[in-house]
Amino acid sequence: MRARWILPALITVAWLALGGFAGPYTGKLSQVAVNDSTAFLPASAEATEVAEQLKAFGDQRSLPAIVVAERASGMTEADRAYLAGIAYPGKASPVLPSEQDDQAAQVIVAIDAAEPADAVADLRAALAHPPDGLTVLVAGPAAQIADLKEAFGGIDGLLLLVAGAVVALILIMVYRSPLLPFIVLLSGGFALGTASLAVYLLADNDVLDLNGQSQGILSILVFGAATDYALLLVSRFREELRDTDDRYQAMRTAWRATIEPIAASAGTVVLGVLCLLFSDLNSNKGLGPVAAIGIGAALLASITFLPAVLVLFGRTAFWPKRPTLGSPHPESGGLWARVAGLISARPRLTWVLTTLVLLVGVAFVPQLKASGTAQSDVFLNDVDSVAGQELLSRHFPGGSGAPTVVLARAARAPAVARAADVDGVSTVEPRGEANGLARLDVVLDDPADSEAGIATVQRLRDAVRAVPDADAKVGGPTATQLDTQRTSKRDRLVIIPIVLLVIFLVLAALLRSLLAPLLLIATVVLSFGATMGVSALVFNGIFGFPGADPVVPLFGFVFLVALGIDYNIFLMTRVREESRALGAREGVLRGLTITGGVITSAGVVLAATFSALAVLPILFLAQIAFIVAFGVLLDTLIVRSLLVPALAVDIGRWIWWPSRLSRADD
């Protein structure tokens, strides 16, 4: 019996070895991340078809970087000579003066799409010392990718530092112990290292797509999930230590009691995010397995490493407030006992009022602007690509350097060219023929990444498609953005019902009930609606965001429904356990009282970790940070604390229909 420490010790040593090997891969993920949106569209997208057909024109895979120079007093010959004499890292056009005035000039550089960030960095280095009084900036799609890579560079350091510090602070406040937060953070760190190793190997071998957004979400998701699972296990272990003097028996009981809800929670999130595989966007498809791997690693560390270390430390892990045998259970009284008493006294009034409060938030959902934003709007800080685009738009047509491409049958090219001259188009120029197709380069009046530019491309597509026997197709950077937005909207309609069905099946299997899963899903969907309504008010009024990408509501839904249902799983599995002995009504109240503190702590931790995404100056991540953080708190403090238990008390034993509990006497 004294040798019971050997297995926990071996598990701990194995994790230390794995952590030491896998840990460095967390910092290597950016090496295999791709942030070029043109690689994310499906093969069936019109922009993708045009990109494939352009290879016949000798157009190798390249992205334009636009060097734009401005002198308020007018460009000089020395300025133009300076621009012409730069050794550009790519095929460059001649120096093109502004036709609107003599204050600016541009050079369009075709950058290899394989390494655009490095080439843009070299280009900017070459332009670092312009003549006095001459402003020189690099804009265009290649420059935007370079700025995105730089913005995501904070993922490896700043994001993890902020997330770790926030989690440590909350855990110290919860447990008032210096050792326990370290153990929990170590578990999360090992989980992240393991997940990073797996994701790195898969992305490096082109099995999945990884971008900066997925990389940031992976870090936060692993830390948040690992901490949530740790809180549930630690809370039950501490509870059992008050009932037995044997720490091994206490851990055995705690592990058996929590493995089902923790595994069900992880399984729900894994299946939920894997529904993203039904997306037509490769970036969304990539996030699905990346997030699933992260959750799997968090689960593995939480049910192996964490219990092994806790059982080795025993009561010392909780120092200086060690739980002693026979000491009272603080989980059974205090605030959550009063909340349970409030629900017991007036269950129907409680759930009706909370539902009305949530519906107020839902009412503002139509104000959410999620039809898309300009690529330049994705940055929340000042970057050269945005400043360069603004400078470019002052002196040239906004779409200069990043033309929209029209391909059509060569015999119908003149008719297509005439049709292409729609509102918002600056110029239409023929660029040769290949394989019976003619190429037309269309320069837009508005910036290529703007919503106005996207609207022009839609008019352009409608016009050229109407030309008989032309088989005209429209591609290029702006068309790629249009197709991405359309695909994102399609993904929302397809994936959301699949997520709901998957989560219902998981809950039905876990709770052995059909009615309870329906009610739980309904409450979480209601919470999601309220969250999106409040988010619309905050984004439009407080932050003044220009809008949101269509994928934001989809990601918000997947994460909020999958993560929000976690807290209901934690609550209702304990309620089911208590209901077997106490009856349905008392089981609900007892389950809420016991789990109230730990679930609230878990929700606060997860909300805080997702909030850390806001340290990266990217619009998408800032919006996801707010949506998930606010939604998780809403689920934790309102839905799980008031709405679900009040409904369960009011419905009584029938909530477990058709299981045996629905036929048991209260």
ZILIN-V905337 format. One record per pair of residues at least 12 apart in sequence whose C-alpha atoms are under 10 Angstrom apart, sorted by the first residue. I is the first residue (numbers start at 0). J is the second residue. Records with the same first field share a line. If there is no record, write none. Layout:
I=J + J
This chain:
3=247 + 310 + 311
4=247 + 307 + 310 + 311
5=307 + 311
6=307
7=303 + 304 + 305 + 306 + 307 + 308 + 309 + 310 + 311
8=304 + 307 + 308 + 310 + 311
9=304 + 307
10=303 + 304 + 305 + 306 + 307 + 308
11=303 + 304 + 305 + 306 + 307 + 308 + 311
12=304 + 307 + 308
13=304
14=186 + 189 + 190 + 193 + 300 + 303 + 304 + 305
15=185 + 189 + 304
16=189
17=189 + 190 + 192 + 193
18=185 + 186 + 188 + 189 + 190 + 191 + 192 + 193 + 196
19=189 + 192 + 193
20=192 + 193 + 196
21=189 + 190 + 191 + 192 + 193 + 194 + 195 + 196 + 197
22=188 + 189 + 190 + 191 + 192 + 193 + 194 + 195 + 196
23=192 + 193 + 195 + 196
24=155 + 191 + 192 + 193 + 194 + 195 + 196 + 197 + 198 + 199 + 200
25=154 + 155 + 156 + 159 + 188 + 191 + 192 + 193 + 194 + 195 + 196 + 198 + 199 + 214 + 218
26=152 + 154 + 155 + 156 + 192 + 195
27=155 + 195 + 196 + 199
28=154 + 155 + 195 + 196 + 198 + 199 + 200 + 202 + 203 + 209 + 210 + 211 + 214
29=148 + 151 + 152 + 154 + 155 + 199 + 209 + 210 + 211 + 214
30=199 + 202 + 203 + 209
31=198 + 199 + 200 + 201 + 202 + 203 + 204 + 205 + 208 + 209 + 210 + 211
32=148 + 151 + 199 + 202 + 203 + 208 + 209 + 210 + 211 + 212 + 213 + 214
33=113 + 114 + 144 + 148 + 202 + 208 + 209 + 210 + 211 + 212 + 282
34=115 + 116 + 143 + 144 + 145 + 147 + 148 + 151 + 208 + 209 + 210 + 211 + 212 + 282
35=62 + 112 + 113 + 115 + 140 + 141 + 143 + 144 + 145 + 147 + 148 + 210 + 282
36=140 + 144 + 210 + 280 + 281 + 282 + 476 + 479 + 480 + 483
37=50 + 62 + 112 + 140 + 475 + 476 + 478 + 479 + 480 + 482 + 483
38=112 + 208 + 280 + 281 + 282 + 479
39=208 + 210 + 279 + 280 + 281 + 282 + 283 + 284 + 285 + 479 + 483
40=279 + 280 + 281 + 282 + 479 + 480 + 482 + 483 + 486
41=278 + 279 + 280 + 281 + 482 + 483 + 486
42=279 + 280
43=279
44=279 + 474 + 478 + 479 + 482 + 483 + 485 + 486
45=472 + 473 + 474 + 475 + 478 + 479 + 481 + 482
46=403 + 404 + 405 + 472 + 473 + 474 + 475 + 476 + 477 + 478 + 479 + 480 + 481 + 482 + 483
47=473 + 474 + 475 + 478 + 479 + 482
48=472 + 473 + 474
49=404 + 405 + 406 + 471 + 472 + 473 + 474 + 475 + 478 + 479
50=404 + 473 + 474 + 475 + 479
52=406 + 433 + 434 + 436
53=404 + 406 + 433 + 436 + 438 + 474
54=433
55=432 + 433 + 434 + 436
56=430 + 431 + 432 + 433 + 434 + 436 + 437 + 438
57=433
59=109 + 111 + 112
60=109 + 110 + 111 + 112 + 113
61=89 + 90 + 108 + 109 + 110 + 111 + 112 + 113 + 114 + 115 + 141
62=89 + 107 + 108 + 109 + 110 + 111 + 112 + 113 + 114 + 115 + 139 + 140 + 141 + 142 + 144 + 400 + 401 + 475 + 476
63=89 + 90 + 91 + 106 + 107 + 108 + 109 + 110 + 111 + 112 + 115 + 138 + 139 + 140 + 141 + 142 + 400 + 401 + 402 + 476
64=89 + 91 + 106 + 107 + 108 + 109 + 110 + 115 + 118 + 119 + 122 + 137 + 138 + 139 + 140 + 141 + 142 + 143 + 384 + 400 + 401
65=91 + 92 + 105 + 106 + 107 + 108 + 109 + 110 + 119 + 136 + 137 + 138 + 139 + 140 + 141 + 142 + 384 + 387 + 388 + 391 + 399 + 400 + 401
66=82 + 87 + 91 + 94 + 104 + 105 + 106 + 107 + 108 + 122 + 123 + 126 + 135 + 136 + 137 + 138 + 139 + 142 + 384 + 387 + 388 + 391 + 400
67=82 + 94 + 95 + 96 + 103 + 104 + 105 + 106 + 107 + 134 + 135 + 136 + 137 + 138 + 139 + 387 + 388 + 390 + 391 + 394 + 395
68=82 + 96 + 102 + 103 + 104 + 105 + 106 + 129 + 133 + 134 + 135 + 136 + 137 + 387 + 390 + 391
69=97 + 101 + 102 + 103 + 104 + 105 + 132 + 133 + 134 + 135 + 136 + 390 + 391 + 393 + 394
70=101 + 102 + 103 + 104 + 131 + 132 + 133 + 134 + 135
71=101 + 102 + 103 + 132 + 133 + 134
72=101 + 102 + 103 + 132 + 133
73=100 + 101 + 102 + 103 + 133
74=96 + 97 + 100 + 101 + 102 + 103 + 104 + 133
75=101 + 102 + 103 + 133
77=130
78=103 + 104 + 129 + 130 + 131 + 132 + 133
79=93 + 94 + 95 + 96 + 103 + 104 + 105
80=94
81=94 + 126 + 129 + 130
82=94 + 95 + 104 + 105 + 106 + 126 + 129 + 135
83=106
85=122 + 125 + 126
86=121 + 122 + 125 + 126
87=106 + 107 + 108 + 109 + 110 + 118 + 119 + 121 + 122 + 123 + 125 + 126
88=108 + 109 + 110 + 111 + 117 + 118 + 119 + 120 + 121 + 122 + 125
89=107 + 108 + 109 + 110 + 111 + 118 + 119 + 122
90=107 + 108 + 109 + 110 + 111
91=106 + 107 + 108 + 109 + 110
92=105 + 106 + 107 + 108 + 109 + 400
93=105 + 106 + 107 + 108
94=106 + 107
95=107
96=394 + 395
97=391 + 393 + 394 + 395 + 396
98=394 + 395 + 396
99=393 + 394 + 395 + 396
100=393 + 394 + 395
101=394
102=133 + 393 + 394
103=133 + 134 + 135 + 390 + 391 + 393 + 394 + 395
104=135 + 391 + 394 + 395
105=135 + 136 + 137 + 391 + 394 + 395 + 399 + 400
106=137 + 400
107=137 + 138 + 139 + 399 + 400 + 401
108=122 + 137 + 139 + 141 + 400
109=141 + 400
110=122 + 140 + 141 + 142
111=141
112=141 + 144
114=141 + 144 + 145
115=140 + 141 + 142 + 143 + 144 + 145 + 148
116=141 + 142 + 143 + 144 + 145 + 146 + 147 + 148 + 149
117=141 + 145 + 148
118=141 + 142 + 145
119=137 + 138 + 141 + 142 + 143 + 144 + 145 + 146
120=137 + 142 + 145 + 146
122=136 + 137 + 142
123=135 + 136 + 137 + 142 + 383
134=387 + 390
135=383 + 387 + 390
136=383 + 384 + 385 + 386 + 387 + 388 + 390 + 391
137=383 + 384 + 385 + 386 + 387 + 388 + 391
138=375 + 382 + 383 + 384 + 385 + 386 + 387 + 388 + 389 + 390 + 391 + 400
139=375 + 384 + 385 + 387 + 388 + 391 + 398 + 399 + 400 + 401 + 446 + 447 + 448 + 476
140=374 + 375 + 384 + 400 + 401 + 447 + 448 + 476 + 477
141=384
142=382 + 383 + 384 + 385 + 387 + 388
143=374 + 375 + 377 + 378 + 382 + 383 + 384 + 385 + 388
144=374 + 384
145=383 + 384
146=378 + 381 + 382 + 383 + 384 + 385
147=211 + 377 + 378 + 382 + 384 + 616 + 617
148=210 + 211
149=382
150=211 + 378 + 379 + 380 + 382 + 615 + 616 + 617
151=210 + 211 + 212 + 214 + 215 + 615 + 616 + 617
152=211 + 215 + 615
153=215 + 614 + 615 + 616
154=211 + 212 + 214 + 215 + 216 + 218 + 219 + 612 + 614 + 615
155=214 + 215 + 218
157=611 + 612 + 614 + 615
158=215 + 218 + 219 + 608 + 611 + 612 + 613 + 614 + 615
159=188 + 215 + 218 + 219 + 222 + 608 + 611 + 612
160=611
161=607 + 608 + 610 + 611 + 612 + 614
162=218 + 219 + 222 + 223 + 604 + 605 + 607 + 608 + 609 + 610 + 611 + 612 + 614
163=184 + 187 + 188 + 219 + 222 + 223 + 608 + 611
164=184 + 608 + 611
165=604 + 607 + 608 + 610 + 611
166=180 + 183 + 184 + 222 + 223 + 226 + 603 + 604 + 605 + 607 + 608
167=179 + 180 + 181 + 183 + 184 + 226 + 604
168=180 + 604
169=600 + 601 + 603 + 604 + 607
170=183 + 184 + 226 + 230 + 600 + 601 + 604
172=600
173=230 + 596 + 597 + 600
174=230 + 233 + 234 + 317 + 318 + 319 + 320
175=317 + 318 + 319 + 320
176=315 + 316 + 317 + 318 + 319 + 320 + 321
177=316 + 317 + 318 + 319
178=312 + 315 + 316 + 317 + 318 + 319
179=233 + 309 + 312 + 315 + 316 + 317 + 318
180=226 + 316 + 317
181=316
182=229 + 304 + 305 + 308 + 309 + 316
183=222 + 225 + 226 + 227 + 228 + 229 + 230 + 233 + 300 + 301 + 304 + 305 + 308 + 309
184=222 + 225 + 226 + 229
185=222 + 225 + 300 + 304 + 305
186=222 + 225 + 226 + 229 + 296 + 297 + 299 + 300 + 301 + 302 + 303 + 304 + 305 + 308
187=218 + 221 + 222 + 223 + 224 + 225 + 226 + 229 + 296 + 297 + 298 + 300 + 301 + 305
188=218 + 221 + 222 + 225 + 297 + 300
189=221 + 222 + 225 + 296 + 297 + 299 + 300 + 301 + 304
190=218 + 221 + 222 + 224 + 225 + 292 + 293 + 294 + 295 + 296 + 297 + 298 + 299 + 300 + 301 + 304
191=217 + 218 + 219 + 220 + 221 + 222 + 225 + 292 + 293 + 294 + 296 + 297 + 300
192=218 + 221 + 293 + 296
193=292 + 293 + 295 + 296 + 297 + 299 + 300
194=217 + 218 + 221 + 289 + 290 + 291 + 292 + 293 + 294 + 295 + 296 + 297
195=214 + 217 + 218 + 289 + 292 + 293 + 296
197=289 + 292 + 293 + 296
198=214 + 217 + 288 + 289 + 290 + 292 + 293
199=289
201=288 + 289
202=285 + 289
206=285
207=281 + 282 + 284 + 285 + 286 + 287 + 288 + 289
208=281 + 282 + 283 + 284 + 285 + 286 + 287 + 288 + 289
209=281 + 282 + 283 + 284 + 285 + 286 + 288 + 289
210=282 + 283 + 285 + 286
211=620
212=282 + 283 + 286 + 612 + 617 + 619 + 620
213=282 + 283 + 285 + 286 + 287 + 288 + 289 + 290 + 620
214=286 + 289 + 290
215=609 + 611 + 612 + 615 + 620
216=286 + 289 + 290 + 293 + 609 + 612 + 620 + 623 + 624
217=286 + 289 + 290 + 291 + 292 + 293 + 294
218=290 + 293 + 608 + 609 + 612
219=290 + 293 + 605 + 606 + 607 + 608 + 609 + 610 + 611 + 612 + 624
220=290 + 291 + 293 + 294 + 297 + 558 + 562 + 605 + 608 + 609
221=290 + 291 + 292 + 293 + 294 + 295 + 296 + 297 + 298 + 605 + 608
222=293 + 294 + 297 + 604 + 605 + 608 + 609
223=294 + 297 + 601 + 602 + 603 + 604 + 605 + 606 + 607 + 608 + 609
224=261 + 264 + 265 + 268 + 293 + 294 + 295 + 296 + 297 + 298 + 301 + 562 + 565 + 601 + 604 + 605 + 608
225=265 + 293 + 294 + 295 + 296 + 297 + 298 + 299 + 300 + 301 + 302 + 305 + 601 + 605
226=297 + 301 + 600 + 601 + 602 + 604 + 605 + 608
227=261 + 264 + 297 + 301 + 565 + 566 + 597 + 598 + 599 + 600 + 601 + 602 + 603 + 604 + 605
228=257 + 258 + 260 + 261 + 262 + 264 + 265 + 297 + 298 + 300 + 301 + 302 + 305 + 569 + 601
229=261 + 297 + 298 + 300 + 301 + 302 + 305 + 306 + 601
230=301 + 596 + 597 + 598 + 600 + 601 + 604
231=253 + 254 + 256 + 257 + 258 + 260 + 261 + 301 + 569 + 594 + 597 + 598 + 600 + 601
232=250 + 253 + 254 + 255 + 256 + 257 + 258 + 261 + 301 + 302 + 305 + 306 + 309 + 597
233=250 + 253 + 254 + 257 + 305 + 306 + 309 + 316 + 317 + 597
234=253 + 257 + 330 + 593 + 594 + 596 + 597 + 598
235=249 + 250 + 252 + 253 + 254 + 256 + 257 + 593 + 594 + 597
236=248 + 249 + 250 + 251 + 252 + 253 + 254 + 256 + 257 + 306 + 309 + 310 + 313 + 314 + 322
237=249 + 250 + 253 + 313 + 314 + 316 + 317 + 321 + 322 + 323 + 328
238=253 + 322 + 323 + 324 + 326 + 327 + 328 + 329 + 330 + 593
239=251 + 252 + 253 + 322 + 323 + 324 + 328
240=252 + 253 + 313 + 314 + 321 + 322 + 323 + 324 + 325 + 326
241=321 + 322 + 323 + 324 + 325 + 326 + 327 + 328
242=322 + 323 + 324 + 325 + 326 + 327 + 328
243=323 + 324 + 325
244=314 + 323 + 324 + 325
245=310 + 313 + 324
246=309 + 310 + 311 + 312 + 313 + 314
247=306 + 307 + 309 + 310 + 311 + 313
248=310
249=310 + 313
250=306 + 307 + 309 + 310 + 313
251=306 + 310
253=306
254=302 + 303 + 306
256=572 + 573 + 576
257=302 + 569 + 572 + 573
258=298 + 301 + 302
259=509 + 568 + 569 + 572
260=509 + 565 + 566 + 567 + 568 + 569 + 570 + 571 + 572 + 573
261=298 + 301 + 302 + 565 + 568 + 569
262=295 + 298 + 299 + 302
263=505 + 506 + 508 + 509 + 565 + 568 + 569 + 572
264=294 + 298 + 505 + 506 + 509 + 561 + 562 + 563 + 564 + 565 + 566 + 567 + 568 + 569
265=291 + 294 + 295 + 296 + 297 + 298 + 299 + 561 + 562 + 565
266=291 + 294 + 295 + 298 + 502 + 505 + 561 + 565
267=294 + 498 + 501 + 502 + 503 + 504 + 505 + 506 + 560 + 561 + 562 + 564 + 565 + 568
268=290 + 291 + 294 + 295 + 498 + 502 + 557 + 558 + 559 + 560 + 561 + 562 + 563 + 564 + 565
269=287 + 288 + 289 + 290 + 291 + 292 + 293 + 294 + 295 + 561
270=287 + 288 + 291 + 498 + 501 + 502 + 505 + 561
271=287 + 290 + 291 + 494 + 495 + 497 + 498 + 499 + 500 + 501 + 502 + 556 + 557 + 558 + 560 + 561 + 562
272=284 + 286 + 287 + 288 + 289 + 290 + 291 + 294 + 494 + 498 + 554 + 557 + 558 + 561
273=285 + 286 + 287 + 288 + 289 + 290 + 291 + 292 + 494 + 498 + 557
274=287 + 288 + 493 + 494 + 495 + 496 + 497 + 498 + 499 + 501 + 557
275=287 + 288 + 490 + 491 + 493 + 494 + 495 + 497 + 498 + 553 + 554 + 557
276=288 + 494
277=490 + 493 + 494 + 497
278=486 + 487 + 489 + 490 + 491 + 493 + 494
279=483 + 486 + 487 + 489 + 490 + 493
280=482 + 483 + 484 + 486 + 487 + 489 + 490 + 550
283=487 + 490 + 550 + 553 + 554
286=554
328=593
329=592 + 593 + 596
330=591 + 592 + 593 + 594 + 595 + 596 + 597
331=589 + 590 + 591 + 592 + 593 + 594 + 595 + 596
332=592 + 593
333=592 + 596
334=592 + 595 + 596
335=588 + 589 + 591 + 592 + 593 + 594 + 595 + 596 + 640
336=588 + 589 + 591 + 592 + 593 + 595
337=592
338=588 + 591 + 592 + 595 + 640 + 641
339=585 + 587 + 588 + 589 + 590 + 591 + 592 + 595 + 640 + 641 + 644 + 645
340=588 + 592
341=641 + 645
342=587 + 588 + 640 + 641 + 642 + 644 + 645 + 646 + 648 + 649
343=584 + 585 + 587 + 588 + 644 + 645 + 648 + 649
344=645
345=645 + 648 + 649
346=641 + 642 + 643 + 644 + 645 + 646 + 647 + 648 + 649 + 650
347=642 + 645 + 646 + 647 + 648 + 649 + 650
348=645 + 646 + 649
349=641 + 642 + 643 + 644 + 645 + 646 + 649
350=637 + 638 + 641 + 642 + 643 + 644 + 645 + 646 + 647 + 648 + 649
351=642 + 645 + 646
352=641 + 642
353=637 + 638 + 641 + 642 + 643 + 645
354=522 + 525 + 526 + 637 + 638 + 641 + 642
356=529 + 637
357=522 + 525 + 526 + 527 + 528 + 529 + 530 + 532 + 533 + 633 + 637 + 638
358=525 + 526 + 528 + 529 + 532
359=528 + 529 + 532 + 533
360=525 + 526 + 527 + 528 + 529 + 530 + 531 + 532 + 533 + 534 + 535 + 536
361=525 + 526 + 527 + 528 + 529 + 530 + 531 + 532 + 533
362=528 + 529 + 531 + 532 + 533
363=528 + 529 + 530 + 531 + 532 + 533 + 534 + 535 + 536
364=528 + 529 + 530 + 531 + 532 + 533 + 534 + 535 + 536
365=531 + 532 + 535
366=531 + 532 + 533 + 534 + 535 + 536 + 538 + 539
367=531 + 532 + 533 + 534 + 535 + 536 + 537 + 538 + 539 + 546 + 547 + 552
368=535 + 538 + 539 + 544 + 545 + 546 + 547 + 548 + 549
369=484 + 488 + 535 + 545 + 546 + 547 + 548 + 549 + 550 + 551 + 552
370=450 + 484 + 485 + 487 + 488 + 546 + 547 + 548 + 549 + 550 + 551
371=449 + 450 + 453 + 480 + 481 + 483 + 484 + 485 + 487 + 488 + 545 + 546 + 547 + 548 + 549 + 550 + 551
372=448 + 449 + 450 + 453 + 480 + 484 + 544 + 545 + 546 + 547 + 548 + 549 + 618
373=446 + 447 + 448 + 449 + 450 + 451 + 452 + 453 + 477 + 480 + 545 + 546 + 547 + 548
374=446 + 447 + 448 + 449 + 450 + 477 + 480 + 548
375=388 + 389 + 446 + 447 + 448 + 449
376=448 + 449 + 544 + 545 + 546 + 547 + 617 + 618 + 619
377=544 + 545 + 546 + 547 + 548 + 616 + 617 + 618 + 619 + 620 + 621
378=615 + 616 + 617 + 618 + 619
379=544 + 613 + 615 + 616 + 617 + 618 + 619 + 621
380=615 + 616 + 617 + 618
381=616
388=446 + 447 + 448
389=446
391=446
392=444 + 445 + 446
395=425 + 444 + 445 + 446
396=423 + 424 + 425 + 426 + 442 + 443 + 444 + 445 + 446 + 447
397=424 + 425 + 442 + 443 + 444 + 445 + 446 + 447 + 448 + 449 + 452
398=423 + 424 + 425 + 426 + 441 + 442 + 443 + 444 + 445 + 446 + 447 + 448 + 449 + 452 + 476 + 477
399=425 + 426 + 441 + 442 + 443 + 444 + 445 + 446 + 447
400=442 + 443 + 446 + 447
401=440 + 441 + 442 + 443 + 446 + 447 + 448 + 475 + 476 + 477
402=426 + 427 + 439 + 440 + 441 + 442 + 443 + 446 + 447 + 474 + 475 + 476 + 477 + 478
403=424 + 427 + 439 + 440 + 441 + 442 + 443 + 447 + 452 + 456 + 459 + 473 + 474 + 475 + 476 + 477 + 478 + 479
404=427 + 428 + 429 + 430 + 438 + 439 + 440 + 441 + 442 + 456 + 472 + 473 + 474 + 475 + 476 + 477 + 478
405=419 + 427 + 429 + 430 + 436 + 437 + 438 + 439 + 440 + 441 + 459 + 460 + 463 + 471 + 472 + 473 + 474 + 475
406=432 + 436 + 437 + 438 + 439 + 440 + 463 + 469 + 470 + 471 + 472 + 473 + 474
407=432 + 435 + 436 + 437 + 438 + 439 + 463 + 464 + 466 + 468 + 469 + 470 + 471 + 472 + 473
408=432 + 433 + 434 + 435 + 436 + 437 + 438 + 468 + 469 + 470 + 471 + 472
409=431 + 432 + 433 + 434 + 435 + 436 + 437 + 438 + 469
410=435 + 436 + 437 + 468 + 469
411=436 + 437 + 466 + 467 + 468 + 469 + 470 + 471
412=429 + 432 + 436 + 437 + 438 + 439 + 463 + 466 + 469 + 471
413=429 + 437 + 439
414=463 + 466 + 467 + 469
415=427 + 437 + 439 + 462 + 463 + 464 + 465 + 466 + 467 + 469 + 470 + 471
416=428 + 429 + 438 + 439 + 440 + 441 + 463 + 466
417=462 + 463 + 466
418=459 + 460 + 461 + 462 + 463 + 464 + 465 + 466
419=439 + 441 + 456 + 458 + 459 + 460 + 461 + 462 + 463 + 464 + 466
420=441 + 458 + 459 + 462 + 463
421=443 + 455 + 456 + 458 + 459 + 460 + 461 + 462 + 463
422=443 + 444 + 454 + 455 + 456 + 458 + 459
423=442 + 443 + 444 + 445 + 451 + 452 + 453 + 454 + 455 + 456 + 458 + 459
424=441 + 442 + 443 + 444 + 445 + 452 + 455 + 456 + 458 + 459
425=441 + 442 + 443 + 444 + 445
426=439 + 440 + 441 + 442 + 443 + 444
427=439 + 440 + 441 + 442 + 443
428=440 + 441 + 442
429=441
436=469 + 470 + 471
437=471
438=471
439=473
440=473 + 474 + 475
441=456 + 459 + 473 + 475
443=455 + 456 + 477
446=477
447=475 + 476 + 477 + 478 + 480
448=476 + 477 + 478 + 479 + 480 + 481
449=477 + 480
450=477 + 480 + 481
452=477 + 478 + 480 + 481
453=476 + 477 + 478 + 479 + 480 + 481 + 482 + 484
454=477 + 478 + 481
455=477 + 478
456=473 + 474 + 475 + 477 + 478 + 481
457=473 + 477 + 478 + 481 + 482
459=472 + 473
460=472 + 473 + 474 + 478
461=473
483=548 + 549 + 550
484=548 + 549 + 550
485=549
486=549 + 550
487=548 + 549 + 550 + 551 + 552 + 553
488=548 + 549 + 550 + 552 + 553
489=549 + 550
490=549 + 550 + 553
491=549 + 550 + 551 + 552 + 553 + 554 + 556 + 557
492=553
494=553 + 556 + 557
495=553 + 554 + 556 + 557 + 560
498=556 + 557 + 560 + 561
499=517 + 520 + 521 + 524 + 556 + 557 + 560 + 561
500=520
501=561
502=516 + 517 + 519 + 520 + 560 + 561 + 564
503=515 + 516 + 517 + 518 + 519 + 520
504=516 + 517
506=519 + 520 + 564 + 567 + 568
507=655
509=568 + 571 + 572
510=568 + 571 + 572 + 575 + 655 + 656 + 658
511=575 + 655 + 656 + 657 + 658 + 659 + 660
512=653 + 654 + 655 + 656 + 657 + 658 + 659 + 660 + 661
513=654 + 655 + 656 + 657 + 658
514=653 + 654 + 655 + 656 + 657 + 658
515=571 + 643 + 646 + 647 + 653 + 654 + 655 + 656 + 657
516=564 + 567 + 568 + 654 + 655
517=654
518=643 + 646 + 647 + 654
519=563 + 564 + 567 + 568 + 571 + 638 + 639 + 642 + 643 + 646
520=560 + 561 + 563 + 564 + 567
522=560 + 563 + 564 + 567 + 634 + 638 + 639 + 642 + 643 + 646
523=556 + 559 + 560 + 561 + 562 + 563 + 564 + 567 + 630 + 631 + 633 + 634 + 638 + 639 + 643
524=556 + 559 + 560 + 563 + 564
525=560 + 634 + 638
526=559 + 560 + 563 + 630 + 631 + 633 + 634 + 637 + 638
527=552 + 555 + 556 + 557 + 558 + 559 + 560 + 563 + 626 + 627 + 629 + 630 + 631 + 633 + 634
528=556 + 630
529=629 + 630 + 633
530=555 + 556 + 559 + 625 + 626 + 627 + 628 + 629 + 630 + 631 + 632 + 633 + 634
531=552 + 555 + 556 + 625 + 626 + 627 + 629 + 630
532=626
533=626 + 629 + 630
534=622 + 623 + 625 + 626 + 629 + 630
535=547 + 626
537=622 + 625
538=622 + 625
544=618 + 622
545=618
546=618 + 619 + 622
547=618 + 619 + 622
548=618 + 619 + 622
550=619
551=619 + 620 + 622 + 623 + 626
552=622 + 623 + 626
554=623 + 626 + 627
555=622 + 623 + 624 + 625 + 626 + 627 + 630
556=626 + 627 + 630
557=627
558=623 + 626 + 627 + 630 + 631
559=626 + 627 + 628 + 629 + 630 + 631 + 634
560=627 + 630 + 631 + 634
562=602 + 605 + 627 + 630 + 631 + 634
563=602 + 627 + 630 + 631 + 632 + 633 + 634 + 635 + 638 + 639
564=631 + 634 + 635 + 638 + 639
565=598 + 601 + 602 + 631 + 634 + 635 + 639
566=594 + 595 + 597 + 598 + 599 + 601 + 602 + 631 + 634 + 635 + 638 + 639 + 640
567=598 + 634 + 635 + 638 + 639 + 640 + 643 + 644
568=639
569=590 + 591 + 594 + 595 + 597 + 598 + 639
570=587 + 590 + 591 + 592 + 593 + 594 + 595 + 598 + 639 + 640 + 643 + 644
571=586 + 587 + 590 + 591 + 594 + 639 + 643 + 644 + 647
572=590
573=586 + 587 + 589 + 590 + 591 + 593 + 594
574=586 + 587 + 588 + 589 + 590 + 591 + 592 + 593 + 594 + 644 + 647
575=587 + 590 + 655 + 660
576=590
577=589 + 590
578=590 + 652 + 660 + 663 + 665
579=659 + 660 + 663 + 665
580=665
581=664 + 665
582=651 + 652 + 660 + 661 + 663 + 664 + 665
583=647 + 648 + 650 + 651 + 652 + 653 + 654 + 655 + 660 + 661 + 663 + 664 + 665
584=644 + 645 + 647 + 648 + 649 + 650 + 651 + 652 + 665
585=648 + 651 + 665
586=647 + 648 + 652 + 665
587=643 + 644 + 645 + 646 + 647 + 648 + 651
588=644 + 645 + 647 + 648
590=644
591=639 + 640 + 641 + 643 + 644
592=640
594=640
595=635 + 636 + 639 + 640
598=635 + 636 + 639 + 640
599=631 + 632 + 634 + 635 + 636 + 639 + 640
600=635
601=631 + 632 + 635
602=628 + 630 + 631 + 632 + 633 + 634 + 635 + 636
603=628 + 629 + 631 + 632 + 635 + 636
604=628 + 631 + 632
605=627 + 628 + 631 + 632
606=624 + 625 + 626 + 627 + 628 + 629 + 630 + 631 + 632 + 633 + 635
607=624 + 625 + 627 + 628 + 629 + 631 + 632
608=624 + 627 + 628
609=621 + 623 + 624 + 625 + 626 + 627 + 628 + 629 + 631
610=622 + 623 + 624 + 625 + 626 + 627 + 628 + 629
611=624 + 625 + 628
612=624 + 625
613=625
651=664 + 665
652=664 + 665
